[in-house]
Amino acid sequence: MNLFRSLAGLLLAVSLVPVALLAWLLSRRGADVAGPALLAALAALVAALLASALVARRVTEPVRALVRAAIEIARGRFGREVTARTRDELGDLAYTFNHMSRELASYDGENKRLIAALERGYLDTIRSLASAIDAKDPYTRGHSERVAALSVEIGRELGLDAEPLKTLEYAGILHDIGKIGVPEAVLRKPDKLTPEERTLVKSHAPVGAEIVEGIEFLRSAEPAIRHHHERWDGGGYPDGLAGEAIPLVARIINAADTWDACTSERPYQRAYSAPEVVSILDSLRGKQIDPAVHEAILRVVERRVAALKGPKT
Amino acid sequence: MLTDLLSELGHAVVQAENGAEAVAACGREQPDVLILDFLMPRLSGLDALREIRRTQAVPAVLLTAINGESLRGLDGVEQVQALLQKPVTRRALERALDRALAGGTRPR
């Protein structure tokens, strides 16, 4: 039973009592007035029906509007308001409801601002952590930031949501954090590494993953850090994963890492030009780099080069 | 509007934008009577009053558009000396102020 039907029914039942009483009284006075009396009773009945429906609607319509607005607020659309037409308790309900809705919206906005400020604080902290690693090796200064920025751009190009984009940013900044355990002499060595040194360098991926494992808000970055040296063909480290078994975020960071390593000067190599790096990436497609990520990074790089040249005149 | 009416009645008025400001202003101004809006952002008039009463025993009028009957039994409403219904008329304002300043303890 809905409110409209119960209210209308109640009003109708109450108004039927005098109508019935009137009809009964008139019909007792003789057959000559029975006809008109019945007609009058019928007219009164119709009037009562209309009036009941009208009054019931005045109550139920605002209640239904409130129900709809309450549902909207429950769905997170804070600030949703209803229009208050009457100056009675129903109007008061709408008025206080609207106040509540505005307050919820304002608390919600404040919470969002606080969360954003906290996240900025976190990000600053991990940035300084990462720059401590970059500082160990003058050749990689700014490397982590650049890999993070490029990874996010590639992720966006691939249509990723906000959550994996955030993972890309964190993991990009921290992907080499495990190098904290690798001696500087090895990191800066221009010559070929010995097998022992090679093992040491390779350990930076799982070590980095272990470092962030204990930090709640960085946990999503852990697989990306662990697997950023896996290869699409399965020949990478530390686990030799291949293809889709490698987390997508790790595949993206791998490609961005390769791009940045090739475009910057390293103890063991000169910095390559953009066209040279593009052909290097082409040769790695399907071997080291995921073909889909390869296409995305090329589009991103192309856009960057176009932006550098400025708009065509 | 309310400020104009109060000035016409010969009162000096200090305005506050919200509940928190009202609490701060009370500390500075030591008013004879408070007129508090019931529904204010962040701090309801009743919560602001509770805060103010911690330090001063100033009588209070609660200003609201809501039917007074609906407020009966609401937590904190017993601290108020008079209710003033919106929209405010000069007569209702005078009556509410009289009631508050006379030290009535029960809201109308």
Interface residues (C-beta under 8 A of the other chain):
Chain A: D88 E89 D92 Y95 T96 H99 R102 E103 S106
Chain B: L39 P41 R42 A65 I66 N67 E69 S70
